[in-house]
Amino acid sequence: MLKINTQSEWITRANEVLPAGGFGNFDPGIIIARGDGSHVWDEDGNEYIDYLVGSGPMLLGHGHPEVMEAVLQQLPKGMTFFANNARGIELAEAILDAVPCCEQVRFVASGGEADMYAIRLARAYTGRTKILKFEGGYHGMSAEAQMSLAPSRRVNFPQAVPDSGGIPDSVAEQMLIAPFNDLEAVAALLTEHDDIAAIMVEPLQRIIVPLPGYLQGLRDLCDRHNVLLIFDEIVTGFRLAYGGAQEKYGVTPDICTLGKIIGGGFPLAALGASADIMKHFDKAQVGAEGWLMQLGTLSGNPVASAAGLKTMEVLRRDGVYDQLRATGLALQQMQVDALTSAGIAHQICGDETLFDIFFTEAACRDYRSATHDEPQRNVIYNEKLRDHGVFKSPGKLYPSLAITQADLDQTRDAVEKAVQAICLN
């Protein structure tokens, strides 16, 4: 096979074999060759500080030596079995020790799968069909999740807008959409509809912070109406705190989904709940009609489990989350300082462990308000950051534990240059 040496050649080749030239994830205009610690390199050898971190899993950075050692110890013992294995059982035990709502877990290979099964589990347990979710909330790629994630048109709540082709109209009829951070809207929907199985929410919706008392308000409403509360903690689990959003915000859902960090960079996710709810995965307990069939070739994969176990062990060490938050705060402050000095309106939106900037003076409290007054400023800003060695998504910045002071110094220089570019346009 002809050796490919340049990024442009790889992009050409990708366009011949991949729809839209990519995997459907990040910008297909960059081809990553490798990662090490807090840095990644593209196929042209350009080096970047990595604030994308694989969309969240690489909280410890790339190639963490202890995680690598755990994986290398497991590989000769077997890569996958489609059967129970000790590493997967140990990982389940570690998750139960960390996450308040989990008495049992079931493993899958991706966060989207976990979210899909969480919805199905809620319906099986309650015998109801409708799901209430929030506009702008991301819960994977199932038909239900692809309702009002990023609607191209604004409609009146609670109407659902499909974000994808190939979804039957009947799916929208089973979904109710509400604005995030609006308890009155949720209360009204729960009063009007008696067939809601669950409320599904990202406790930190993308990067939008819940208002004080909001998550507890959802918990109270669910209890009052006998509705299940699902926390999608694919992103927030083991990032906001070791016990995730449940620990940070002090609110316990009925069901939660986990992913990204628990696989240590390998494909692994899970959903968890009380043993009473999780019994629907056990046909012997609930019978054929109440049983949730769930299987997956890579569910509980031992290599991913070994990586996740070691990652979680590192995260339990003293001072780890203090370090992560200090890094995030430094990244926030350097951007606030540069943008304020330049007189550019902006809002930091998110948590120290996961955030980004909106170029607006308005508070960002839901999907419709979390927007840029001048979207082109965000385009320029992110393009210039990448030009100066900062690798991040256009709408999210993930600090990692691998970030060094030298990385922060370089990022500060890149931020100042990106702000200058905005001023010149």
Backbone torsions as a table, in degrees:
resi	resn	phi	psi	omega
1	MET	NA	139.0	-179.3
2	LEU	-61.5	130.8	179.5
3	LYS	-72.4	132.0	178.4
4	ILE	-100.6	128.8	-174.2
5	ASN	-114.8	-23.1	-173.4
6	THR	-120.2	155.5	178.6
7	GLN	-61.2	-40.9	-178.4
8	SER	-61.8	-34.9	177.6
9	GLU	-68.0	-40.1	177.6
10	TRP	-64.9	-38.9	179.1
11	ILE	-64.4	-42.3	177.3
12	THR	-59.8	-45.9	-179.7
13	ARG	-64.3	-40.7	179.1
14	ALA	-61.4	-39.6	-178.9
15	ASN	-64.9	-21.6	179.5
16	GLU	-82.2	-24.3	-172.4
17	VAL	-121.3	-11.9	-176.9
18	LEU	-121.4	131.1	175.0
19	PRO	-56.2	132.0	-177.4
20	ALA	59.4	15.3	174.8
21	GLY	73.5	14.5	-175.6
22	GLY	-151.2	-176.2	179.6
23	PHE	-88.1	-0.1	-177.3
24	GLY	88.5	5.3	-176.9
25	ASN	-103.8	-97.5	-173.9
26	PHE	-91.3	172.5	179.3
27	ASP	-45.7	115.4	-179.8
28	PRO	-73.4	-0.7	178.9
29	GLY	-82.1	1.8	176.3
30	ILE	-132.5	132.9	-178.7
31	ILE	-114.4	112.4	-177.6
32	ILE	-82.1	130.2	-179.0
33	ALA	-93.4	-40.2	-177.8
34	ARG	-165.0	165.8	175.6
35	GLY	-136.2	148.6	178.1
36	ASP	-152.4	119.0	-179.0
37	GLY	61.5	-122.1	-178.0
38	SER	-95.7	9.2	-174.5
39	HIS	-124.1	152.8	169.7
40	VAL	-129.8	157.9	179.5
41	TRP	-127.4	139.8	175.2
42	ASP	-89.5	178.8	-174.2
43	GLU	-70.8	-10.3	173.0
44	ASP	-94.3	1.8	179.1
45	GLY	87.9	3.7	177.2
46	ASN	-69.4	136.2	-175.5
47	GLU	-105.6	138.7	-178.0
48	TYR	-134.1	148.1	166.0
49	ILE	-78.5	128.1	-170.6
50	ASP	-93.8	107.9	172.3
51	TYR	-111.5	14.5	172.1
52	LEU	-94.4	-34.9	178.2
53	VAL	41.1	47.6	177.3
54	GLY	64.8	26.5	-173.2
55	SER	64.6	31.6	170.4
56	GLY	123.9	-33.9	-172.3
57	PRO	-65.6	-31.0	-170.1
58	MET	-87.7	54.8	-177.8
59	LEU	-62.3	-31.5	178.8
60	LEU	-87.0	-4.0	-174.0
61	GLY	94.3	173.8	-177.2
62	HIS	-83.6	136.8	174.6
63	GLY	66.4	33.5	178.7
64	HIS	-55.7	127.5	-170.4
65	PRO	-60.4	-36.1	-179.6
66	GLU	-71.9	-37.0	176.6
67	VAL	-67.2	-42.5	178.2
68	MET	-59.5	-42.5	-179.9
69	GLU	-63.3	-41.8	179.4
70	ALA	-63.0	-40.6	179.0
71	VAL	-66.8	-43.9	-178.9
72	LEU	-66.8	-28.4	174.8
73	GLN	-70.6	-32.9	-177.8
74	GLN	-81.3	-36.9	-172.3
75	LEU	-52.0	-47.0	-179.6
76	PRO	-67.4	-16.7	-179.8
77	LYS	-86.0	-13.7	180.0
78	GLY	135.9	140.8	-175.6
79	MET	-97.1	-31.0	174.3
80	THR	-163.4	151.8	-173.1
81	PHE	-131.6	-18.6	-170.7
82	PHE	55.4	38.2	-178.9
83	ALA	-157.1	161.3	176.2
84	ASN	-55.4	146.2	176.3
85	ASN	-147.7	157.1	-172.4
86	ALA	-63.2	-39.8	-177.1
87	ARG	-64.1	-40.4	178.7
88	GLY	-65.1	-38.0	177.9
89	ILE	-66.6	-42.1	177.5
90	GLU	-62.2	-39.8	179.2
91	LEU	-64.8	-41.4	177.3
92	ALA	-59.4	-42.8	178.4
93	GLU	-62.1	-40.8	-180.0
94	ALA	-65.8	-39.1	178.4
95	ILE	-64.9	-43.9	179.6
96	LEU	-61.9	-34.8	177.8
97	ASP	-68.0	-26.0	-172.8
98	ALA	-97.7	-35.4	-166.9
99	VAL	-106.2	117.8	-171.3
100	PRO	-56.0	-39.1	-172.3
101	CYS	-81.1	-9.1	-170.0
102	CYS	-94.8	116.5	167.3
103	GLU	-102.2	-24.5	174.2
104	GLN	-146.6	155.9	176.2
105	VAL	-132.8	158.2	171.2
106	ARG	-128.6	130.7	-176.7
107	PHE	-89.1	146.5	171.0
108	VAL	-137.1	-174.3	-175.1
109	ALA	-100.4	-16.1	-177.1
110	SER	-146.4	157.0	178.6
111	GLY	-62.1	-36.8	178.3
112	GLY	-61.3	-39.4	175.5
113	GLU	-62.7	-45.6	-179.4
114	ALA	-58.0	-43.7	179.7
115	ASP	-65.5	-41.3	178.7
116	MET	-59.7	-46.0	-179.5
117	TYR	-69.3	-31.3	177.6
118	ALA	-62.9	-41.7	177.2
119	ILE	-63.3	-45.2	-179.1
120	ARG	-64.8	-38.4	179.1
121	LEU	-63.4	-43.3	178.9
122	ALA	-61.6	-40.6	178.8
123	ARG	-66.6	-41.7	-180.0
124	ALA	-64.4	-41.3	-176.1
125	TYR	-70.3	-41.1	-175.0
126	THR	-90.8	-23.0	-173.7
127	GLY	76.1	10.7	178.3
128	ARG	-108.1	168.3	-171.3
129	THR	-117.1	-29.7	-172.1
130	LYS	-82.2	146.8	177.4
131	ILE	-122.1	132.6	175.2
132	LEU	-100.3	123.1	174.7
133	LYS	-128.9	176.9	-172.9
134	PHE	-113.2	141.0	179.4
135	GLU	-57.7	128.2	-179.0
136	GLY	90.8	-8.4	179.7
137	GLY	-76.8	135.1	-177.5
138	TYR	-105.8	124.9	-178.8
139	HIS	-137.4	38.5	176.4
140	GLY	92.5	-160.1	-169.5
141	MET	-114.6	11.0	176.7
142	SER	-66.9	165.8	-179.7
143	ALA	-59.6	-41.5	179.7
144	GLU	-65.4	-40.6	-177.6
145	ALA	-69.0	-27.8	-179.1
146	GLN	-84.4	33.2	174.8
147	MET	-109.9	116.5	175.1
148	SER	57.0	35.7	170.2
149	LEU	-71.1	-53.0	178.6
150	ALA	-142.0	66.9	-173.1
151	PRO	-61.7	135.0	-179.8
152	SER	-78.5	-13.4	177.0
153	ARG	-137.2	147.3	179.9
154	ARG	-90.9	129.6	177.2
155	VAL	-126.1	170.3	179.1
156	ASN	-74.1	140.0	173.3
157	PHE	-68.6	144.7	8.0
158	PRO	-100.8	26.3	-177.6
159	GLN	-63.5	136.6	179.6
160	ALA	-95.8	138.8	178.7
161	VAL	-114.2	119.0	179.1
162	PRO	-68.5	139.6	179.7
163	ASP	-99.4	5.9	-175.1
164	SER	-147.1	151.3	168.6
165	GLY	-72.1	167.1	174.8
166	GLY	80.9	11.4	179.8
167	ILE	-108.3	122.7	179.5
168	PRO	-62.7	149.1	177.6
169	ASP	-58.5	-28.8	-176.8
170	SER	-62.9	-25.4	179.0
171	VAL	-65.6	-43.5	-179.3
172	ALA	-60.4	-30.6	-179.1
173	GLU	-67.8	-20.6	-178.7
174	GLN	-98.3	2.9	-178.1
175	MET	-116.8	134.9	174.6
176	LEU	-114.9	133.3	-175.4
177	ILE	-114.0	132.8	178.1
178	ALA	-129.2	158.5	173.7
179	PRO	-75.2	138.6	177.3
180	PHE	-64.0	148.3	177.4
181	ASN	68.3	21.8	-180.0
182	ASP	-124.2	91.7	-178.3
183	LEU	-68.4	-32.0	180.0
184	GLU	-63.7	-39.4	178.7
185	ALA	-64.6	-41.2	179.0
186	VAL	-65.4	-45.0	-179.7
187	ALA	-59.2	-41.0	179.8
188	ALA	-64.5	-41.5	-179.9
189	LEU	-67.2	-39.2	178.9
190	LEU	-67.5	-31.8	176.6
191	THR	-71.4	-37.7	-175.7
192	GLU	-78.4	-32.8	-174.1
193	HIS	-116.2	124.4	179.3
194	ASP	-103.1	12.1	-178.2
195	ASP	-117.9	27.7	179.0
196	ILE	-87.5	123.5	178.9
197	ALA	-80.7	-41.0	-173.0
198	ALA	-158.4	154.9	164.5
199	ILE	-101.6	126.4	179.1
200	MET	-112.6	128.1	-173.6
201	VAL	-147.0	143.6	163.3
202	GLU	-81.7	118.9	-178.2
203	PRO	-57.4	-37.5	167.1
204	LEU	-110.6	102.5	-171.7
205	GLN	-77.6	106.3	-171.7
206	ARG	58.3	-94.9	172.3
207	ILE	-128.0	12.7	-177.9
208	ILE	-86.6	122.3	-175.2
209	VAL	-78.7	136.9	174.1
210	PRO	-67.7	138.1	176.5
211	LEU	-65.1	153.9	178.5
212	PRO	-53.6	127.8	178.4
213	GLY	85.8	-7.3	-174.9
214	TYR	-66.5	-49.2	-177.8
215	LEU	-66.4	-39.5	175.5
216	GLN	-63.9	-35.2	176.3
217	GLY	-62.7	-40.6	175.7
218	LEU	-62.9	-42.6	178.8
219	ARG	-59.1	-44.8	-178.6
220	ASP	-65.8	-41.0	179.0
221	LEU	-65.2	-40.7	178.3
222	CYS	-62.5	-42.7	178.9
223	ASP	-63.1	-40.6	-177.4
224	ARG	-66.4	-33.8	-175.4
225	HIS	-106.0	9.5	-179.6
226	ASN	55.1	45.5	178.5
227	VAL	-113.2	142.9	178.3
228	LEU	-79.5	146.6	176.0
229	LEU	-109.2	121.5	179.1
230	ILE	-108.9	123.0	170.6
231	PHE	-97.4	120.4	170.5
232	ASP	-83.8	100.9	-178.6
233	GLU	-108.5	28.3	176.2
234	ILE	-56.7	-42.5	-179.7
235	VAL	-88.0	-45.5	-170.5
236	THR	-81.5	-22.2	-178.5
237	GLY	-61.2	125.3	-179.8
238	PHE	64.6	11.2	174.2
239	ARG	-109.9	-54.7	-179.9
240	LEU	-64.9	-31.2	176.3
241	ALA	-166.8	171.4	179.5
242	TYR	-61.7	-38.6	176.2
243	GLY	-89.2	14.2	175.5
244	GLY	71.2	-157.7	-179.6
245	ALA	-64.2	-29.1	179.6
246	GLN	-62.3	-39.2	176.6
247	GLU	-73.2	-46.4	-174.7
248	LYS	-64.1	-44.7	-174.2
249	TYR	-96.8	-9.3	176.6
250	GLY	69.8	30.6	179.0
251	VAL	-126.3	130.5	-176.8
252	THR	-107.6	120.8	177.2
253	PRO	-81.7	178.0	174.2
254	ASP	-84.5	-36.7	-179.2
255	ILE	-134.6	144.1	171.3
256	CYS	-136.8	156.0	174.3
257	THR	-116.5	144.7	-177.1
258	LEU	-133.8	150.8	177.9
259	GLY	-166.3	-156.7	175.4
260	LYS	51.4	-90.4	-170.7
261	ILE	-65.8	-32.9	-176.1
262	ILE	-68.8	-12.1	176.0
263	GLY	-99.5	-2.2	177.1
264	GLY	57.3	27.2	-179.5
265	GLY	102.9	-1.1	177.8
266	PHE	-111.7	160.9	-176.9
267	PRO	-69.6	108.2	178.2
268	LEU	-163.4	137.8	175.3
269	ALA	-149.4	174.7	-176.6
270	ALA	-157.2	159.5	165.8
271	LEU	-128.3	148.2	-176.1
272	GLY	-144.5	156.4	179.9
273	ALA	-166.9	-169.8	175.1
274	SER	-67.7	159.4	177.6
275	ALA	-61.7	-32.2	179.7
276	ASP	-64.5	-41.0	178.1
277	ILE	-74.4	-42.9	-175.6
278	MET	-69.9	-12.1	179.8
279	LYS	-61.9	-15.0	179.4
280	HIS	-70.8	-8.9	171.3
281	PHE	-88.2	-0.3	-178.0
282	ASP	-115.5	102.8	-176.0
283	LYS	-60.0	-32.9	-179.0
284	ALA	-64.9	-26.4	-178.9
285	GLN	-88.2	-36.6	-171.3
286	VAL	-113.7	-7.3	-178.4
287	GLY	79.9	172.5	-173.5
288	ALA	-63.1	-38.1	-174.3
289	GLU	-72.1	-31.6	-178.5
290	GLY	-95.7	-2.7	-172.6
291	TRP	-80.1	136.0	172.6
292	LEU	-97.8	111.5	172.6
293	MET	-72.0	126.8	178.0
294	GLN	-148.6	121.6	173.5
295	LEU	-150.8	159.8	179.9
296	GLY	-162.7	137.3	-175.8
297	THR	-53.7	-39.1	-174.5
298	LEU	-107.1	9.7	-179.1
299	SER	-62.0	127.2	-179.0
300	GLY	70.7	26.6	-178.3
301	ASN	-52.8	131.1	-174.3
302	PRO	-67.6	-31.5	178.6
303	VAL	-68.8	-47.0	177.4
304	ALA	-62.4	-39.4	-180.0
305	SER	-64.4	-41.1	178.3
306	ALA	-62.9	-42.1	178.2
307	ALA	-65.0	-41.7	179.2
308	GLY	-66.1	-41.5	178.7
309	LEU	-59.9	-44.8	-179.8
310	LYS	-67.8	-40.0	177.5
311	THR	-58.8	-45.9	-179.9
312	MET	-65.8	-35.3	176.2
313	GLU	-61.0	-43.8	178.1
314	VAL	-62.4	-41.2	-177.5
315	LEU	-67.6	-21.1	179.3
316	ARG	-78.9	-8.3	-175.4
317	ARG	-73.2	152.1	-177.3
318	ASP	-59.3	135.6	171.6
319	GLY	82.9	-3.4	-175.4
320	VAL	-62.9	-49.0	-177.3
321	TYR	-73.5	-28.4	172.5
322	ASP	-62.2	-42.5	178.4
323	GLN	-63.6	-44.8	-179.4
324	LEU	-61.3	-43.6	-178.8
325	ARG	-70.1	-35.0	177.4
326	ALA	-64.7	-40.1	176.9
327	THR	-63.4	-46.8	179.3
328	GLY	-61.8	-41.1	179.2
329	LEU	-64.1	-40.2	178.0
330	ALA	-63.0	-40.3	178.6
331	LEU	-66.4	-39.3	176.6
332	GLN	-63.3	-48.7	-172.8
333	GLN	-64.6	-39.4	-179.0
334	MET	-64.3	-32.7	179.1
335	GLN	-76.7	-40.2	176.1
336	VAL	-60.3	-45.0	-178.7
337	ASP	-61.1	-46.5	-176.9
338	ALA	-67.5	-43.2	-177.9
339	LEU	-71.6	-37.2	178.3
340	THR	-66.3	-42.9	178.9
341	SER	-61.3	-32.0	-179.6
342	ALA	-86.7	-3.6	179.7
343	GLY	71.9	28.6	-178.2
344	ILE	-98.8	122.4	179.7
345	ALA	-63.4	136.4	-178.0
346	HIS	-162.7	161.5	172.6
347	GLN	-136.4	131.8	167.6
348	ILE	-81.6	126.7	-177.9
349	CYS	-122.8	124.5	177.2
350	GLY	129.9	-163.5	-179.7
351	ASP	-107.4	159.8	178.3
352	GLU	-57.5	-25.9	-177.3
353	THR	-88.9	-3.3	-176.9
354	LEU	-172.1	115.4	-173.6
355	PHE	-164.3	176.9	168.0
356	ASP	-164.5	-174.8	-176.2
357	ILE	-110.8	137.4	165.7
358	PHE	-110.2	131.9	179.4
359	PHE	-85.5	82.2	-176.6
360	THR	-161.7	159.6	172.6
361	GLU	-93.6	-13.4	-175.4
362	ALA	-78.9	146.9	175.4
363	ALA	-67.0	142.6	-178.3
364	CYS	-102.6	101.6	-174.7
365	ARG	-121.5	-12.1	176.8
366	ASP	-156.5	-178.4	-174.5
367	TYR	-58.9	-39.9	-173.8
368	ARG	-77.7	-25.4	179.5
369	SER	-93.9	-17.7	180.0
370	ALA	-84.3	80.7	-175.3
371	THR	-150.8	166.1	178.8
372	HIS	-94.3	134.8	173.6
373	ASP	-65.1	-37.0	177.0
374	GLU	-128.0	91.0	-175.8
375	PRO	-55.7	-28.6	-178.7
376	GLN	-63.7	-27.5	177.5
377	ARG	-62.9	-39.8	178.7
378	ASN	-66.1	-38.4	178.1
379	VAL	-62.0	-49.3	-179.8
380	ILE	-61.4	-45.1	-176.3
381	TYR	-59.3	-49.4	-177.5
382	ASN	-71.7	-34.3	176.2
383	GLU	-63.4	-43.7	-178.4
384	LYS	-71.2	-34.2	174.6
385	LEU	-59.7	-44.4	180.0
386	ARG	-67.7	-38.7	177.3
387	ASP	-57.4	-28.2	-178.2
388	HIS	-108.4	27.0	167.2
389	GLY	87.8	21.1	177.1
390	VAL	-113.4	119.5	-175.5
391	PHE	-106.1	112.9	180.0
392	LYS	-153.1	166.4	174.7
393	SER	-79.2	163.3	179.7
394	PRO	-69.5	-9.4	-175.8
395	GLY	-136.2	17.1	-176.1
396	LYS	-164.2	142.0	176.4
397	LEU	-129.1	121.3	179.1
398	TYR	-103.9	108.5	167.4
399	PRO	-66.5	151.6	174.0
400	SER	-128.3	165.6	179.1
401	LEU	-74.5	-9.2	179.7
402	ALA	-86.1	-11.4	-177.2
403	ILE	-64.3	133.0	-178.6
404	THR	-106.7	171.4	175.6
405	GLN	-63.1	-37.2	176.7
406	ALA	-61.9	-38.1	176.3
407	ASP	-62.5	-43.2	180.0
408	LEU	-64.2	-40.3	178.7
409	ASP	-63.1	-43.6	178.8
410	GLN	-66.0	-38.6	179.1
411	THR	-64.3	-39.5	178.5
412	ARG	-60.5	-43.4	177.8
413	ASP	-62.2	-41.7	179.6
414	ALA	-65.0	-39.6	178.6
415	VAL	-62.5	-44.9	-179.6
416	GLU	-62.4	-39.2	178.0
417	LYS	-68.9	-37.4	178.9
418	ALA	-67.2	-38.1	177.7
419	VAL	-66.7	-41.1	176.7
420	GLN	-58.8	-39.8	179.5
421	ALA	-64.0	-38.6	176.4
422	ILE	-62.4	-42.4	-177.8
423	CYS	-63.9	-28.4	-177.8
424	LEU	-84.5	-6.0	-177.6
425	ASN	-111.4	NA	NA
